[in-house]
């Protein structure tokens, strides 16, 4: 069997709407692909035709524990780091910027659930972008 593509990331949210709104700010062209409720858990697939975030909100009064081996951060390739920084400034979203040889900009920001997001704007000469 061959790997075809990376499809989704599943994330538990304290408030699904708040988390979706955060990602909608970063990626305004994303839409809700599907949504529903199963076993009291509210879920939503939010993304584009190639990739989505599977956002899940547990029923009220459900304790959700973070397991070991959790993700360190999620990385997204973006087109324009300067435009993203302006957007984050306008929305008053705190972020940190780093540069490495292959990138124009690496922006780090935390979503409402504390998941760290890396937004990468690669140099035009970097062939693996």
C-alpha positions as CSV (number, residue, x, y, z in Angstrom):
1,X,0.0,0.0,0.0
2,X,1.2,3.5,-0.8
3,X,0.8,6.6,1.2
4,X,-1.4,9.0,-0.7
5,X,-1.6,12.1,1.5
6,X,-1.9,13.5,5.0
7,X,-5.6,14.1,5.6
8,X,-6.4,15.3,9.1
9,X,-5.4,16.0,12.7
10,X,-7.8,15.1,15.5
11,X,-7.9,17.6,18.4
12,X,-10.0,17.7,21.6
13,X,-11.2,21.3,22.3
14,X,-12.5,23.0,25.5
15,X,-14.8,25.1,23.3
16,X,-15.2,23.9,19.7
17,X,-16.6,27.2,18.4
18,X,-13.8,29.2,19.9
19,X,-11.1,26.9,18.4
20,X,-12.8,26.9,15.0
21,X,-13.0,30.7,15.0
22,X,-9.3,30.9,15.8
23,X,-8.4,28.6,12.8
24,X,-10.9,30.5,10.6
25,X,-8.9,33.7,11.4
26,X,-5.7,32.0,10.3
27,X,-7.2,30.2,7.3
28,X,-10.2,32.2,6.1
29,X,-10.8,29.9,3.1
30,X,-11.4,26.9,5.3
31,X,-15.0,25.7,5.8
32,X,-16.9,23.2,7.9
33,X,-16.8,20.0,5.9
34,X,-19.0,17.9,8.2
35,X,-20.3,18.1,11.8
36,X,-22.4,16.2,14.3
37,X,-22.8,14.8,17.8
38,X,-21.8,11.3,18.9
39,X,-22.1,9.9,22.4
40,X,-22.5,13.5,23.7
41,X,-19.3,14.6,22.0
42,X,-19.7,17.4,19.5
43,X,-17.4,17.1,16.5
44,X,-16.6,19.1,13.4
45,X,-14.3,18.6,10.4
46,X,-12.9,22.0,9.5
47,X,-10.6,22.6,6.6
48,X,-10.3,22.5,2.8
49,X,-10.6,19.8,0.1
50,X,-7.2,18.3,1.0
51,X,-6.8,18.6,4.7
52,X,-8.9,19.2,7.8
53,X,-8.8,19.5,11.6
54,X,-11.2,17.1,13.3
55,X,-12.3,19.2,16.3
56,X,-14.0,17.4,19.2
57,X,-15.7,18.9,22.2
58,X,-16.5,16.5,25.1
59,X,-19.9,16.5,26.9
60,X,-20.1,18.9,29.9
61,X,-18.6,17.6,33.1
62,X,-16.3,15.2,31.2
63,X,-12.7,15.2,32.4
64,X,-10.3,15.1,29.5
65,X,-6.7,14.2,30.3
66,X,-3.7,14.9,28.1
67,X,-1.7,11.7,27.5
68,X,2.0,11.5,27.3
69,X,3.5,11.5,23.8
70,X,1.4,14.5,22.8
71,X,2.2,16.6,19.7
72,X,4.8,19.3,20.2
73,X,3.2,21.5,17.5
74,X,1.3,21.5,14.2
75,X,3.1,23.0,11.2
76,X,1.3,24.7,8.3
77,X,2.9,26.1,5.2
78,X,1.6,29.6,4.4
79,X,2.1,31.9,1.4
80,X,3.0,35.2,3.1
81,X,4.5,35.5,6.6
82,X,4.4,39.3,6.6
83,X,0.6,39.3,5.8
84,X,0.1,36.6,8.5
85,X,1.9,38.8,11.1
86,X,-0.3,41.8,10.2
87,X,-3.4,39.6,10.6
88,X,-2.3,38.3,14.0
89,X,-1.5,41.9,15.1
90,X,-4.9,43.1,14.0
91,X,-6.6,40.2,15.9
92,X,-4.3,40.9,18.9
93,X,-3.0,37.3,18.8
94,X,0.4,36.8,20.5
95,X,3.1,35.1,18.5
96,X,6.8,34.5,18.3
97,X,8.9,34.7,15.1
98,X,12.0,32.7,14.2
99,X,14.1,32.5,11.0
100,X,16.1,29.6,9.7
101,X,18.1,29.2,6.5
102,X,15.2,27.6,4.5
103,X,12.5,30.0,5.7
104,X,11.5,33.6,5.3
105,X,9.5,33.4,8.5
106,X,8.5,30.8,11.1
107,X,5.6,32.1,13.3
108,X,4.6,30.3,16.4
109,X,1.2,30.9,18.0
110,X,-1.0,28.9,20.5
111,X,-4.6,28.1,19.7
112,X,-7.3,28.5,22.4
113,X,-6.7,24.9,23.6
114,X,-2.9,25.5,24.1
115,X,-1.8,23.6,20.9
116,X,1.2,25.3,19.4
117,X,1.0,26.1,15.7
118,X,4.0,26.8,13.5
119,X,3.2,28.9,10.4
120,X,6.1,28.5,7.9
121,X,6.8,30.8,4.9
122,X,9.6,29.1,3.0
123,X,12.3,30.9,1.0
124,X,11.5,30.7,-2.8
125,X,14.9,28.9,-3.3
126,X,14.0,26.1,-0.9
127,X,13.2,23.1,-3.2
128,X,11.2,21.1,-0.6
129,X,8.6,23.8,0.1
